[in-house]
Amino acid sequence: MKQQERWQLSGSGAESYERFQVPSVFEPLARIFLAHVPLHPGDRMLDVACGTGIVARLAVPTVGITGRVAGVDLNAGMLDVAKRQSPPDEAEIDWRQGDAAALPFLDESFDIVFCQQGLQFFPDKLRALQEMRRVLAPGGRLALCIWRTIEHSPCNLAISTALARHIDAEAAARMQAPHALGDATVLRTLIGDAGFGRVEIHEATVTRRMLPPEQAIPGHLASTPVGPDVAALDDATRKALIDDIAADLGPYRDADGLAIPQGTHIVLAKKPDA
Ligand SMILES: C[S@@+](CC[C@H](N)C(=O)[O-])C[C@H]1O[C@@H](n2cnc3c(N)ncnc32)[C@H](O)[C@@H]1O
C-alpha cells in the first residue's frame, strides 16, 4: 500500500484527533451512524478501527451491562486516548490493539460489527471484511460508515488543493485517502464478495462544525496525517496555505465559525444465518 493511502497519526496526533476531529465531525457522525443501525440491550458489539473510541463509547448506554462493547485499532496512541476517556456509564470497554486483517477475537463472538471511517484505509479490504464476517455470529450485522468521494467534502477538498499548491502531490493525496472508497458500486461488490447479504447503502451528510478558519485550521491540520508536513513549513508558506484554505471555505462561514457539509455512505449488511 502506498504511504499516502494510510491514515496514521503519530506523536501528539491522537490527542489532537480527540480534541479537534472528534467534536467537530466524528462524534456528530457517530450519532448519525448509530441512528441508522438498530442496536439492542444485550448486543455484543465490536468497533473496528475504533480510533479514540467514539462509536464504542456511544454504544455503551444502549447495549447495557448485559451486552459487550469492544474496540480494536492498529494505533496504540489512539487506544491510549480511548482508554483515558471515561465510558458514560459503569460498563467496561474491551480495548485491543490489532489489525483489522487479523482480528484478535474468537469466531462468532459478536452480534454486530461497526466500522466508522476505517475500511478505506485497510491495505486488504476484502480480508478485513472476511474477518468481520468471521467474528460475527450467524445472522449478525455489519455496519460501515465510509466517506463519499471528495467532491462531497468541501473541507478536505480545500485542504488537499492547498497542499498540492504549497507542499506536494503526495501530501495532497494523503488528504484524499479518506475518500478512496467513495464509490457505492465498488463498495457493494466488495461487501458481497466478503460473503455478506442484504446489503443496503444509504447516503447521509454530517455538518462539520469548526471555529472561524484562522483559529480552527492550524489545530485541524495538526490532527491529520499531514500535521508534521505542515509544521515543517516556514512561517510564510504555512500562512499562505492556511489563507488559501480559509478562502476556499469562505462560503461555509456562519455566525459561529464554519459549518461544512460532508457526505458519507452508511452500509448495513447481514452475515447469512447458519
Ligand atoms: C479516521 S480514523 C477513524 C477512527 C474512529 N473509527 C472514529 O470514527 O473516530 C481511522 C482509524 O483506522 C485505524 N486503522 C488504520 N488501519 C488499520 C488496520 N489495518 N487495522 C485496524 N485499524 C486501522 C487508524 O489507526 C485510525 O484510528
The ligand as a Gaussian input file, in Angstrom:
#p B3LYP/6-31G(d) Opt

LIG

0 1
 C      -10.241000       8.214000      10.572000
 S       -9.804000       7.196000      11.911000
 C      -11.433000       6.670000      12.479000
 C      -11.405000       6.317000      13.944000
 C      -12.762000       6.085000      14.591000
 N      -13.470000       4.980000      13.990000
 C      -13.614000       7.339000      14.607000
 O      -14.682000       7.337000      13.979000
 O      -13.206000       8.325000      15.243000
 C       -9.178000       5.725000      11.120000
 C       -8.643000       4.697000      12.098000
 O       -8.314000       3.493000      11.374000
 C       -7.240000       2.887000      12.064000
 N       -6.619000       1.870000      11.200000
 C       -5.989000       2.069000      10.016000
 N       -5.560000       0.890000       9.523000
 C       -5.950000      -0.086000      10.388000
 C       -5.836000      -1.501000      10.409000
 N       -5.221000      -2.174000       9.421000
 N       -6.368000      -2.187000      11.444000
 C       -7.003000      -1.526000      12.458000
 N       -7.133000      -0.178000      12.493000
 C       -6.624000       0.541000      11.472000
 C       -6.341000       4.063000      12.369000
 O       -5.364000       3.746000      13.346000
 C       -7.365000       5.103000      12.823000
 O       -7.557000       5.051000      14.214000

